Amino acid sequence: MKVTARTIAVEVLGRVARDGAYAAAALDAELDRHPGLDPRERALAAELTYGTLRAQGALLRAVEKHAPRGVSDDAVRRHLLVAAYQLLLLDRVPAWAAVDEAVGNLKAMRGPRVAGFANAVLRKVGTDTLDLATAIRDSAPPWLVAALVEVVGADEADGLLGIDVPLGRVWARAVRGTETPAWLRDAEPHRTVAGAFAVPGGDPEKLDGYAAGAFAIQEPGAQLVALSLGALPGERVLDACAGRGQKTTLIAARLAENGEVWATDAHPNKLKALAREAERLHLVAPKTAAVDHTLGPGDIPGGFDRVLVDAPCTGVGTLRRRPEIAGRLGPTDPKRLGALAAKILRGAATRAKDGGRVVFAVCSVLAEEAEQVIESSSDLLEPMPFDAPEVIALFGAGTSSFRLLPKRHGTDGYFVASLLKK
């Protein structure tokens, strides 16, 4: 088959379903295999992949309505779902083209009999109608939609699911001490998070200034989480769940050469990536250690002025960018992951000095992973108003916790709390 946006989307959907891959990583890998693909086809591949994932349940019902015996062949089903998305929810592809390409691909894959079946089904699907917002809501697990609505209301729940919010934008922050490239000087600023700027289309690593370390790619909400720690030059700071270090490097840049930054994570490979990123950004390398804070601090010293705990969670705050997450979660997962976050918070908080600040964050808005985690640590930690000017400017003085939301703030969904180590 000729490689097109459609065949790439079908392949990515297969990797997501079959291998448990994340759609973004699988799509990047597939596009990297075909560097000569037209930019319009690359953009369409992303639209087909994410659109089909968000509306998958509704699209499957639309297909099965006209295939009452179901579709047992996974590859055939994926081709039908992508075509159904084009027919019902995407105006930019003519209906005849969507049907013809799907039928042609399936004829090459499975022969004329299956192609004939697909042709009959898709021509009937094309006579139906489907509303995008309703399709996305109806495709998410009902328990999850109900939980989101209970916490943030129906409108912001829609935003978290990817309804009526801008999608696919990449954001960056400038790095101090380097020459700012022209594109970044002229870039659109984020409407909520000062210091975040929109990145032009294409591969950010090919933009002017990337190799020189002039900017870092980071989602605006994640930038604000790091800024909310309020780290000051000369302080000792621990990023307890550092991952690949996006927040760590922002903190390190704030401390300059006068402070001390430690970064820990349970996965050593992530810490290696962190070290490479710090080197690219010309930062003093943070001290790193592989630590599982549910088991103990390892060799990490105590007495830190500030500790950031960006804990593992369901990730429902990122659903608009990672729609595959919804199908992998069950009703008991928020409570289970909230209990894990509470253990990590308690373990990492022991590294803060008495009277030190601990900031807890999750890319979730669910109460089991937010307020309930804070309540479970009340013997060790107590609410303390943020002292970061960026947070005070956005939420007001005296705020000790907040949620970031897609529609209200233009970010992923987060819960962030500032705490005092007793």
C-alpha positions as CSV (number, residue, x, y, z in Angstrom):
1,M,0.0,0.0,0.0
2,K,1.1,3.6,-0.6
3,V,2.1,5.3,2.6
4,T,-0.5,8.0,3.3
5,A,-1.8,9.9,6.4
6,R,-4.5,7.2,6.6
7,T,-2.2,4.2,6.6
8,I,0.0,5.9,9.2
9,A,-3.0,6.5,11.4
10,V,-4.1,2.9,11.1
11,E,-0.6,1.7,12.0
12,V,-0.4,4.0,15.1
13,L,-3.8,2.9,16.3
14,G,-2.6,-0.7,16.0
15,R,0.4,0.0,18.2
16,V,-1.7,1.8,20.8
17,A,-4.1,-1.1,21.0
18,R,-1.7,-4.0,20.5
19,D,1.4,-2.8,22.3
20,G,0.0,-0.3,24.8
21,A,2.1,2.4,23.1
22,Y,1.5,6.1,23.7
23,A,0.0,7.7,20.6
24,A,2.4,10.6,20.5
25,A,5.5,8.4,20.6
26,A,4.1,5.9,18.1
27,L,3.1,8.7,15.7
28,D,6.5,10.4,15.9
29,A,8.2,7.1,15.3
30,E,6.0,6.3,12.3
31,L,6.5,9.8,10.8
32,D,10.2,9.5,11.3
33,R,10.1,6.4,9.1
34,H,8.7,8.5,6.2
35,P,10.6,11.8,6.3
36,G,9.6,12.6,2.7
37,L,5.9,12.6,3.5
38,D,4.2,15.9,2.5
39,P,3.6,18.2,5.5
40,R,-0.1,18.3,4.8
41,E,-0.2,14.5,5.0
42,R,1.8,14.6,8.3
43,A,-0.7,17.0,9.8
44,L,-3.6,14.9,8.5
45,A,-2.0,11.7,10.0
46,A,-2.0,13.4,13.4
47,E,-5.6,14.6,13.0
48,L,-6.8,11.1,12.0
49,T,-4.9,9.4,14.9
50,Y,-6.0,11.7,17.7
51,G,-9.5,12.2,16.3
52,T,-10.2,8.5,16.0
53,L,-8.9,7.8,19.4
54,R,-11.0,10.5,21.1
55,A,-14.2,9.3,19.3
56,Q,-13.4,5.7,19.0
57,G,-16.4,4.3,21.0
58,A,-18.9,6.3,19.0
59,L,-17.2,5.5,15.7
60,L,-17.2,1.8,16.5
61,R,-20.9,1.9,17.2
62,A,-21.5,3.7,13.9
63,V,-19.6,1.0,12.1
64,E,-21.3,-1.9,13.9
65,K,-24.7,-0.5,13.2
66,H,-24.1,-1.4,9.6
67,A,-22.1,-4.6,10.3
68,P,-24.4,-6.3,12.8
69,R,-22.1,-9.4,13.0
70,G,-19.2,-7.2,14.1
71,V,-15.7,-6.9,12.7
72,S,-13.4,-9.6,14.1
73,D,-10.3,-8.6,12.2
74,D,-8.5,-5.9,14.1
75,A,-6.7,-4.4,11.1
76,V,-10.0,-4.2,9.1
77,R,-11.7,-2.6,12.1
78,R,-9.0,0.1,12.4
79,H,-9.3,1.0,8.7
80,L,-13.1,1.2,9.1
81,L,-12.8,3.4,12.2
82,V,-10.4,5.9,10.5
83,A,-12.6,6.1,7.4
84,A,-15.7,6.6,9.7
85,Y,-13.9,9.5,11.4
86,Q,-13.3,11.0,8.0
87,L,-16.9,10.5,6.9
88,L,-18.6,11.7,10.0
89,L,-16.4,14.1,11.8
90,L,-13.9,15.6,9.3
91,D,-14.9,17.9,6.5
92,R,-11.5,18.3,4.9
93,V,-11.6,14.8,3.2
94,P,-14.3,14.2,0.5
95,A,-16.5,11.3,1.4
96,W,-15.8,9.5,-1.9
97,A,-12.0,9.8,-1.3
98,A,-12.3,8.4,2.3
99,V,-14.3,5.4,1.1
100,D,-12.2,4.7,-2.0
101,E,-8.9,4.8,-0.1
102,A,-10.2,2.5,2.7
103,V,-11.6,0.0,0.2
104,G,-8.4,0.1,-1.9
105,N,-6.2,-0.5,1.1
106,L,-8.4,-3.4,2.4
107,K,-8.4,-5.0,-1.1
108,A,-4.6,-5.0,-1.1
109,M,-4.6,-6.4,2.5
110,R,-7.4,-8.9,2.6
111,G,-8.7,-9.3,-1.0
112,P,-11.9,-8.3,-2.9
113,R,-14.4,-10.0,-0.6
114,V,-13.4,-7.9,2.5
115,A,-13.1,-4.8,0.3
116,G,-16.6,-5.3,-0.9
117,F,-17.8,-5.6,2.7
118,A,-16.0,-2.4,3.7
119,N,-17.4,-0.6,0.7
120,A,-21.0,-1.5,1.7
121,V,-20.5,-0.6,5.3
122,L,-18.8,2.7,4.7
123,R,-21.3,3.9,2.2
124,K,-24.0,3.3,4.8
125,V,-21.9,5.0,7.5
126,G,-21.6,8.0,5.2
127,T,-25.4,8.6,5.3
128,D,-25.4,8.9,9.1
129,T,-24.6,12.0,11.2
130,L,-22.5,12.4,14.3
131,D,-21.7,15.4,16.5
132,L,-18.1,15.7,17.5
133,A,-18.6,16.8,21.1
134,T,-21.2,14.1,21.7
135,A,-19.0,11.5,20.1
136,I,-16.0,12.3,22.3
137,R,-18.2,12.4,25.5
138,D,-19.9,9.1,24.6
139,S,-16.5,7.4,23.9
140,A,-15.0,8.2,27.3
141,P,-15.8,5.8,30.2
142,P,-19.0,7.0,31.9
143,W,-17.4,6.7,35.4
144,L,-14.6,9.1,34.3
145,V,-16.9,11.6,32.7
146,A,-19.0,11.7,35.9
147,A,-15.9,12.1,38.1
148,L,-14.6,15.0,36.0
149,V,-17.9,16.7,36.0
150,E,-18.3,16.4,39.7
151,V,-14.9,18.0,40.4
152,V,-14.6,20.7,37.7
153,G,-18.1,21.0,36.1
154,A,-19.4,19.9,32.7
155,D,-17.6,22.7,30.6
156,E,-14.1,22.0,32.0
157,A,-14.7,18.3,31.8
158,D,-15.3,18.8,28.1
159,G,-12.1,20.7,27.9
160,L,-10.1,17.9,29.6
161,L,-11.6,15.5,27.0
162,G,-10.4,17.7,24.2
163,I,-13.8,19.4,23.3
164,D,-13.7,23.0,22.2
165,V,-10.0,23.6,23.2
166,P,-7.0,24.1,20.9
167,L,-5.1,20.9,20.3
168,G,-1.7,20.0,19.0
169,R,0.2,23.2,20.0
170,V,3.8,22.9,21.2
171,W,5.1,25.4,23.8
172,A,8.6,26.5,24.8
173,R,10.4,28.7,27.3
174,A,13.5,30.7,26.8
175,V,16.6,29.9,28.7
176,R,18.5,32.7,30.4
177,G,22.0,33.4,29.4
178,T,21.7,32.5,25.8
179,E,20.9,34.5,22.7
180,T,17.1,34.3,22.0
181,P,16.4,33.3,18.4
182,A,14.4,35.6,16.2
183,W,11.4,33.2,16.0
184,L,11.2,33.0,19.8
185,R,11.3,36.8,20.2
186,D,8.3,37.1,17.8
187,A,6.4,34.0,19.1
188,E,2.9,34.2,20.5
189,P,2.9,34.3,24.3
190,H,0.7,32.0,26.3
191,R,-2.4,33.7,27.6
192,T,-1.9,32.6,31.2
193,V,1.6,31.4,31.9
194,A,4.2,34.2,31.5
195,G,7.3,32.9,29.8
196,A,5.6,30.3,27.7
197,F,5.6,30.8,23.9
198,A,4.0,29.0,21.0
199,V,6.4,27.0,18.8
200,P,5.9,27.1,15.0
201,G,4.9,23.9,13.2
202,G,7.4,21.2,12.5
203,D,10.1,19.5,14.5
204,P,11.2,21.8,17.4
205,E,14.6,20.3,17.5
206,K,15.3,21.7,14.0
207,L,14.5,25.3,15.0
208,D,17.1,27.9,15.3
209,G,18.6,27.9,18.8
210,Y,17.7,24.4,19.9
211,A,21.2,23.0,19.5
212,A,22.6,26.1,21.3
213,G,20.3,25.5,24.3
214,A,18.3,28.8,23.8
215,F,15.0,27.2,24.7
216,A,13.3,24.2,26.2
217,I,10.1,22.5,25.1
218,Q,7.6,22.4,28.0
219,E,3.8,22.5,28.3
220,P,2.7,25.7,30.0
221,G,1.0,24.1,33.0
222,A,4.2,22.1,33.7
223,Q,6.1,25.4,33.6
224,L,3.8,26.9,36.2
225,V,4.1,23.9,38.4
226,A,7.9,24.3,38.5
227,L,7.6,28.0,39.0
228,S,5.1,27.5,41.9
229,L,7.9,26.0,44.0
230,G,9.3,29.6,44.3
231,A,12.9,28.5,44.3
232,L,15.4,31.3,45.1
233,P,19.1,31.7,44.4
234,G,21.2,30.1,47.2
235,E,18.6,27.6,48.2
236,R,18.8,23.8,48.3
237,V,16.0,22.2,46.3
238,L,14.9,18.6,45.6
239,D,12.9,17.6,42.6
240,A,11.7,14.2,44.0
241,C,9.9,12.8,40.9
242,A,12.1,14.5,38.3
243,G,11.5,12.3,35.3
244,R,13.4,13.6,32.3
245,G,13.9,16.9,34.0
246,Q,11.8,19.6,32.3
247,K,10.9,21.0,35.7
248,T,14.3,20.3,37.2
249,T,16.0,22.4,34.5
250,L,13.6,25.3,35.0
251,I,14.3,25.3,38.7
252,A,18.1,25.0,38.1
253,A,18.0,28.0,35.8
254,R,16.2,30.0,38.5
255,L,18.8,29.1,41.1
256,A,21.7,29.9,38.7
257,E,25.0,28.9,40.2
258,N,24.2,29.9,43.7
259,G,22.0,27.1,44.8
260,E,22.0,23.3,44.8
261,V,19.6,21.1,42.9
262,W,19.0,17.4,43.5
263,A,16.8,15.3,41.1
264,T,15.6,11.8,42.0
265,D,13.4,9.4,40.1
266,A,12.7,5.7,40.3
267,H,13.9,5.2,36.7
268,P,17.6,5.7,36.1
269,N,17.2,6.1,32.3
270,K,15.1,9.2,32.8
271,L,17.8,10.7,35.0
272,K,20.3,10.1,32.2
273,A,18.1,12.0,29.8
274,L,17.8,14.8,32.5
275,A,21.6,15.1,32.6
276,R,21.8,15.4,28.8
277,E,19.1,18.1,28.8
278,A,20.9,20.1,31.5
279,E,24.1,19.9,29.4
280,R,22.3,21.1,26.3
281,L,20.9,24.1,28.2
282,H,24.3,24.9,29.7
283,L,23.1,24.5,33.3
284,V,25.1,23.3,36.2
285,A,24.3,19.6,36.3
286,P,21.8,18.7,39.1
287,K,22.9,15.9,41.5
288,T,20.9,12.8,40.6
289,A,20.0,9.6,42.3
290,A,17.6,6.7,41.5
291,V,15.3,6.6,44.4
292,D,11.9,5.1,45.1
293,H,10.5,7.4,47.8
294,T,7.9,4.8,48.8
295,L,10.8,2.7,50.1
296,G,13.0,5.3,51.7
297,P,15.3,8.2,50.8
298,G,18.3,6.2,50.0
299,D,21.4,8.4,50.1
300,I,19.5,11.6,49.6
301,P,20.5,14.1,52.4
302,G,17.9,16.1,54.4
303,G,17.5,19.8,55.1
304,F,16.2,21.0,51.7
305,D,14.6,24.4,51.6
306,R,12.1,23.3,49.1
307,V,10.9,20.0,47.7
308,L,8.8,19.4,44.6
309,V,6.8,16.2,44.4
310,D,5.2,15.9,41.0
311,A,3.8,12.5,41.7
312,P,2.7,9.6,39.3
313,C,-1.1,9.7,38.7
314,T,-3.8,8.7,36.3
315,G,-2.8,11.6,34.0
316,V,-6.5,12.6,33.3
317,G,-5.3,16.2,33.1
318,T,-3.6,15.3,29.8
319,L,-6.5,13.5,28.1
320,R,-6.9,16.1,25.4
321,R,-3.3,15.3,24.3
322,R,-3.3,11.6,25.3
323,P,-6.8,10.3,24.6
324,E,-5.6,6.7,24.8
325,I,-5.3,7.0,28.6
326,A,-9.1,7.0,29.0
327,G,-9.4,3.4,27.8
328,R,-6.6,2.2,30.1
329,L,-8.1,3.4,33.4
330,G,-10.7,1.8,35.6
331,P,-12.8,3.2,38.4
332,T,-10.5,2.1,41.1
333,D,-7.3,3.6,39.6
334,P,-7.6,7.1,41.0
335,K,-7.8,5.8,44.6
336,R,-5.0,3.4,44.0
337,L,-2.7,6.0,42.4
338,G,-3.7,8.5,45.0
339,A,-2.5,6.1,47.7
340,L,0.8,5.7,45.8
341,A,1.2,9.5,45.5
342,A,0.6,9.8,49.3
343,K,3.4,7.4,50.0
344,I,5.8,9.3,47.7
345,L,4.8,12.6,49.2
346,R,5.4,11.4,52.8
347,G,8.7,9.9,51.8
348,A,10.0,12.9,49.9
349,A,8.8,15.4,52.5
350,T,11.1,13.9,55.1
351,R,14.0,15.4,53.0
352,A,12.7,19.0,53.7
353,K,13.9,20.9,56.7
354,D,11.5,21.7,59.4
355,G,9.6,24.8,58.2
356,G,10.6,24.0,54.6
357,R,8.2,24.2,51.7
358,V,6.9,21.1,49.9
359,V,4.9,21.6,46.7
360,F,2.8,18.6,45.6
361,A,1.5,18.3,42.1
362,V,-0.3,15.8,39.8
363,C,-1.5,16.1,36.2
364,S,-4.9,15.1,37.4
365,V,-7.9,17.0,38.8
366,L,-9.6,14.1,40.6
367,A,-10.1,14.5,44.4
368,E,-8.6,11.0,45.2
369,E,-5.3,12.2,43.7
370,A,-5.6,15.8,45.1
371,E,-7.2,16.9,48.3
372,Q,-7.4,13.4,49.7
373,V,-3.6,12.9,49.3
374,I,-3.0,16.2,51.2
375,E,-5.4,15.2,53.9
376,S,-3.6,11.9,54.4
377,S,-0.4,13.7,55.2
378,S,-1.8,16.3,57.6
379,D,0.3,14.9,60.5
380,L,3.5,15.8,58.6
381,L,2.5,18.7,56.4
382,E,0.1,21.6,56.6
383,P,-1.2,24.1,54.0
384,M,1.1,27.1,53.4
385,P,0.3,29.9,50.9
386,F,2.4,30.0,47.8
387,D,5.2,32.6,47.7
388,A,5.9,32.3,44.0
389,P,4.9,35.6,42.3
390,E,3.6,33.8,39.2
391,V,1.0,31.9,41.3
392,I,0.1,35.0,43.4
393,A,-0.5,37.0,40.2
394,L,-2.8,34.3,38.8
395,F,-4.6,33.1,41.9
396,G,-4.1,35.8,44.5
397,A,-2.2,36.0,47.8
398,G,-3.1,33.5,50.4
399,T,-3.7,30.7,47.9
400,S,-2.4,27.3,49.2
401,S,-3.8,25.1,46.4
402,F,-5.2,25.5,42.9
403,R,-6.3,23.6,39.8
404,L,-5.1,24.4,36.3
405,L,-7.8,23.7,33.6
406,P,-7.8,23.7,29.8
407,K,-10.5,26.2,29.1
408,R,-9.9,28.6,32.0
409,H,-6.1,28.6,31.8
410,G,-5.2,27.1,28.4
411,T,-3.1,24.3,30.0
412,D,-3.4,20.7,30.8
413,G,-5.2,19.8,34.0
414,Y,-3.2,19.9,37.2
415,F,-3.7,20.0,41.0
416,V,-1.0,21.9,42.9
417,A,-0.7,22.4,46.6
418,S,1.9,24.3,48.8
419,L,2.7,22.7,52.2
420,L,4.8,23.4,55.2
421,K,6.9,20.7,56.7
422,K,6.1,20.6,60.4
